Amino acid sequence: MELAQDAHRAAIESLQSVECDVTVMRSQRGEASHKIAQGHYVRSGAAVRVHEETARGTRDGVLKDSAATVLGKERVRPGERPAPGAAVRSSIPETAFSCDVWSHMLMQFHAPGQSRCRNLDEVLANALAAPEVTKVHEGNEEYVQIDVIIARNGGTDAHMQLLLDPRVNYLVKREILGPYSRTRGVFEVKAFFEPIPGVFMPVAATAQTVTDGREDSRLDISLSNVRVNQSVPSERFDLKIPAGTLVLDRIRQKQYKVGADGRPSGPEQDIVKAAALPVAKVDQVSNARSQTAAESGSLFRQLLLPVSLILLVVGSIWIIRAKKAAET
């Protein structure tokens, strides 16, 4: 496993910068797919910028220096007055994007009940039992399969199975949550791009929930106009917040409006903590969505809600856990 793990880490590190357009399509139970998000993604080292558009509106976010700043604006319906823009500053683990390339393309992974993503080294280091590593064959190709227990709840294990492809420097081709359960989460890279000899970048992927072999829902994620290891000016990661924008700073637990220089202008106020929205248990997702709809005037809540992929991943984990518990 050490060889595969080292090669995987080197493959990720070889992607020093990535810039691309992102399209996310969704379908349920065989229905025709429709676009739920599109955006632009830029990454240089550990700094990330994402600009995306969904049915709710637009979000422009920067993740760097262990913090995320996201500027959002609601979509205006005919006859409605435009809502003022709002921004949220938070720790990176609290931030989720529909167009998060690193998660969609299986270069980082979701922990159960959390929006925080982990790289492969962190997944293996936090396993609750020694990972099982085997060589498997699919078609005429050989892969390295890693089975790992990533959580344990109520006596039921959350099982992750990863398939690493030696042909692309041991990048992850497929992730399955609950591989031996009736309900599974299946995430698979469908295409890799070699922009530089020996450097590989995933450019198309799917995310599915499957019950008894039947697909319940599916996301298709595709990247276009992909540029790898090209110079990215540092100012691309400077998010300009317009004067007068209300900022919810969850790191300092303060809210304030910014001036023309982007700094707090006028008095700061303490944030009044609202009841946390449940996202870990799949049977509570619909309630969380209803609560969000009732608070549609609050852009802050919309900015902080995990987006479709996060709900799909976390929901898959807890569907698996609930059904396995019922079976036993």
N, C-alpha and C positions, 0 to 999 in steps of 0.2 A: 504493500500500500504506500510505503514511503516514496517509492519511485513515482507512482502515479500522482501522489499529492504534491510532490515537488514540481513535477512537470506541469500540473494544473496551475499551481501558483505562478510559475514562470510565464505560462501562456497569458494569464490575466495581466501580469506586470508588463508584458510586451505591448499591451494596448495602452500606450502612454497618453494618447488623446483620441477621442472619438467624437464625431459630429454627424448627425443624421436627422432625417425626417422620420416620424413615427405615425403609423396608422393602426388603430385598434378596432376590430370588428367583433360583433357579438351575435350569437344565435342560441336559441333554446329549443330543445326537443325537435330538431329537424327543421325548424323554421328558417326562412331566408335570413342571412346575416345582414346586419346593418351597422353603420359606423357609430361608435360611441365616443371616440376620442381621436384627435389628431394633434400633432405637435412637433416641436423641434427640440432636440436633445444635444447638449454639448458637455463633454467631460474632458478635463485635463488634470491628470494626477488624481487628487482626492476632491477637487472642486467640480461641481456639477451645476448646470443651469438647464431648466426645463420650462418651455413655454407651451401650454396646451390649451385646447378648446374642447369643451364638452357641451352637452345639452344645457347644463346649468350656467355656463359662462366661460370666462377665460381665467387662467392662472399663470403667473410668471414667477418662478421661484429659483433661488440660488441656495445651494448647500455647500458650505465650506466652513472651516475652522470650528467643527463640531456644532454648528448651528445652522438653521434654515430660516430664510425669510421668504415669505410667499405673498405676492400681491394679487388680489383677486377682484374680479368684477362680474356681477351677475348679468345674465342675458336679459335684455329688456323685451317684454312682449308688447305687441301693438296696443296703444292706448295707455301704457304704464309710464310713469316717470322713471328716468334712470336712477338707480340706486347709487349712492356714493361708493367709491372704491374703498377697500379695506385691506389691511395687511396683517399678517401674523408672523411673529418671530418665535421660534421654538427650537428645542433640541432636535437633532436629525432623526432619532428614533420615532418621534411623534409625527413625522411628515411622510405622506404617501402621495405618489403621482400615478395617474393613469398611463403616462408615457415614460415610465421608469425602465429604461433599456436594460440596466444591469440585472434587475429582477426578472423581467420578461425573458431575457436571453440566458437565464440560469447561470449567472455569474455571481449571484448571491441568493440567499434562501430565507424564507420566512419561518420564524419560530412560532409555535402554536400560541394563539391568544395574544400575539404581539404584532405591531406593525414593523418592529425593528428587524432589519435584515442582517444575516450573518454570512460571511464567506465560508468556503469549504473548511478551512483550518479551524474556524470557530465552531462550526457544526460538529466536527469530529472531536474537538477538545471538550465540548460540552455534552457529549453522548453519555447516556446513563448506563451503557454497557459497552464492552469492547466491540467496535464495528466488525462485521463479517465481510471479508473481501474475497471475491471469486472472479474467475474468468468465464465469460459466457459468450455464446455464439448466436448471432441472429443473421439469418441468411448466410452469406459467406464471410461475414465480418466478425472479428473478435473484439470484445469490450471488457472493461473492468467494472464490475458491479460492486457497489458498497451498500450494505444494509446497516442502518443505524437507528437506534431508539433515541428519539430526540425529546420525548416527554413521557410522563406517566401520570395519569389522572384517574382516581377511583379504581385502581388496580388494572387499568387498561393502558397498554402501551401505544404511543404515537410513533409509527414506524415510517421511516423515510428510506426510499431505495433510489440510489443514484447510478446512472450509467455513464461512464467516462469513455470517450472515444480516442484511442491512441492516434488515429489518423489526423486529428486536429489538436495535437499536443495535450490530450487528456482533458479537453474542455468537456463540460457536462452536456450530453445529448438528451438525456431524459431524467426527470424526477417523478417519482410516484409516491404519494402519501397514502398509506394503508394499502400496500400492494396485494395483500391477501384478504382484504375485506370486501364485503358486497359493494360498498360505496368507496370509490377511490378518486383522488385528485391526480390527474395526469398532465404533466407539463413537458413539452418536448420541443427541441430545436429542430426545425425542418430543413434549414439550409445554412451553410457556412460560406463565408467569403474570405479569400486569401488576397488582401490588397498588397501585401509585401511578401516575398518568398519566406515561408516559414512562420508567418504571423496570420492567425485566423480570427475572424470576427463572426459571431452568429448574426444572421440578418432576417430570419423568419422563425416564428415559433407559434405553438398552440397551447392553450390551457383549458383542460376539460374536467368536468365532474361526470363520473360514470357510475351507474348503479346497475348491478346484475348484467353488465355488458352493454347497457343502453346509455347513450350519451344524454345527460340532462342539460348541460349548458356548455358553451364553447366560446373561447376568445381566440381570434386569429390576429397575431401581431406581426407587422411587416415593417422593415426599415428600408429607406430609399435614400439616394444621394449620400451614401456612406463615405466618410472621409476619415482615415485612420492615420495617426501619428503625423498630422500636419500641425503647424504652429497655430496656437490659439492665444490671442492677446489676453492678458490678465484682466483688462477692463471689461471683457465679456462677462465676467463674474461679479460685476458691480451692478446691483439692482437699484435703480433710481426710483425712489418713492415720491410721488407728487406732493407738493405742499398742501396741507389741509387733510391729508389722509389719516384716518384713525388707525393706530397700530395697537394690536394686542400682543404684548410682550410676555409670553408665557415663561420665559427664563427668569425675568425679574419680577413677574407677577404684577406688572403695571400696564396701564393703558394710557395713551396720550396721542395727540395730533403732532404731526411733524411740520417743520417749517421748510422754507425754500432750500436750506442747507441739508435737509434730511435728518436733522436732529430734533429731539423733542421740543415742541413749542407750546408754552403755556403750562398749566398745572398738570401733574401726573395724578392718576387715581389708581387705587388698588383694584385688581381684578376680582370681581365677585365670582367665586367658583360655582359653576353649574353642576348639576348631577351628571356623572360620567355616563356616556352612552355605551351600552354593552355591545361588544363586537365579537367576543370570544365564542359565545354559544350560538349555534346556527338558528335555534328556534327563537332567538331574540333579535335577529337581524331585521325582520319585518317590523317589529316594534320600534327599533331604532330609526328605520326609514320613515315611519309614520310620525315619530316625534320630530324628525328633521323637517318634514313637510309642514308640520304645524308651526315651525319656527323659521319659515322660509325668509323672513325678514332679517335673520341674523346670518350674515355672510361668514362670520367667524366660525360658526358651527359647521358650515359647509366646507370651509377650508380645512378643518381639522378632521372631518370624517374620513376614514380610509375609503379609497375609491374602489372601483369594481374589482380589480385584480386582488386587492387585499381581502375584500369580502369573500371572493371566490376561494382564495387559498385558506384563510382561517376557517371559513365555513366548511370547506372540504375536510379539514382536520377534525372538526367537531362533529360533523355528520358521521365520519368514520368511527370516532370514539363512541358516539351515542348508539350507533347500530351494533357495534361490536359488544357493547355492554348489554344491549337487548338480547343479542344472540346467546350470551352466556347466562 
